[in-house]
Amino acid sequence: MIPLKRPLSHPSFIFNKSNSKSLRSLIKNTRSTNETFSSPIPIFYFKFSDSTMPIFAANSSSFSRVNTHFPDSVNQQTLTSKAQTFPQIRTFCVKRTNPNAELSASNDIPIVSTVSGPIQTSQPIDAGSSMRKPISLWPGMYHSPVTNALWEARSSMFEKSFAEKDSQTELVAKTPSMSRTSIAYKFSSDYILREQYKNPWDEMRMGKLLEDLDALAGTISYKHCRKDDGATRPILLVTASVDKMVLKKPIRVDFDLKISGAVTWVGRSSMEIQMEVTQSTPDSPDPSDSVALVANFTFVARDSKTGKSAPLNQILPETEHEKLLWEEAEERNKMRKQKRVAEKKDVDNRDEDRLNTLLAEGRVFCDMPALADRDSILIRDTRHENSLMCQPQQRNIHGRIFGGFLMRKASELAFSNAYAFAGAAPCFMEVDHVDFFKPVDVGNFLRFKSCVLYTELENPMKPLINLEVVAHVTRPELRCSEVSNKFYFTFTVRPEAMKEGLKIRNVVPATEEEARRVLERMDAERSQ
């Protein structure tokens, strides 16, 4: 029996009117006997607006008469009109999950589409049928299948944290394996899931992957903060920064993908989480060659009442590999502190010759545009912007805008900017270190400003396009605007496009402020 829970009045559903009389007669005859009727004829069809998408026909031999406006009840096997209403939930999945099931430390989270196939023997966390209790912790229907599944798994932690009376839980030391969590993407067999992650060129949407990485890092951080009985102290865990991520090999959207991660280092009130994106393809069947991306997220803990820093459970690395990861994370933490100190020093002692060299061609553009180099372009002429209102559907479990959402929007704007600049579909190469300066709240007016800072044309077959995306939090009623995040992306174009005569232009600054930004990025790239 496959109940499809959606109002029959939805415009995407087409009722089979030609057989309506026979269906009404059939239903009438079954009312007095039971709640199930059988029919050999199609009852209704579900049709996507895109002509390339499939048409689903509901023609079950045992079709339940259910109220399609309500989700499954936890305590009942069938739906009733007395169930609590969640009108925003539109579930097309047949699997039922236990919303109180805790997330095991070694548990993989298979991500499935919002339209599932036949019932399987396994019991994955279903991304399309969240029971979301308590409802105040869960945003609307914006979230992707991955964030939906991760936050569903996280719900038991929050329920216990609110239920526990003793908030002064003693800190304990935990091993990295206790927080390890994985996500499995069945792209090879799940067509609907694959459609949500591919771009117009049938490649992976890297912005959605960055969004999923942030969501997974958040779930791992909460697992590390739990007690053995599953209770969580009342603290806030927020993304503080993301280290540079370099794509080691292309990620394909037609092969299964896996993301796994664990806490590798803990300070007093901060922790570092390392995650690996792995994918085995016919080109790289060797597991050692399957790592496509490594990401290091830093989370900080804040007391939920005072907002001050809160202590965290310490880490006890066991294996040699875990000890090595701890040492590497400790070194990165020291370098971050040194970088912050260096940034506070006077920056007026920069090389004036380098500034003048960068500004020379820009001055020609400004003062003698007819004589400017036709293979160059000003930074200001590569700008693109995107503005949006921060809606409740984009908030995280703390009521603020989900950090992964910001990363995805910045990534997709940078991709669009690189596409318009190069004149060919760009390929993602890396995203540099990201700092989260200011929180973004629901109702804020968010502006993303993107530009090409500079290009690297030494390799004519693999030019590099370096872009900057700055997120501004704007509050018109207060007449204020603050920088929330700065993102730096690097893209290239395919060698095939270069062979066809594509030429990437040089980018030059027109002001001293732009020239200093370019020099800062160049120096940051060389120091890594």
Disulfide bonds with the S-S distance in Angstrom:
none
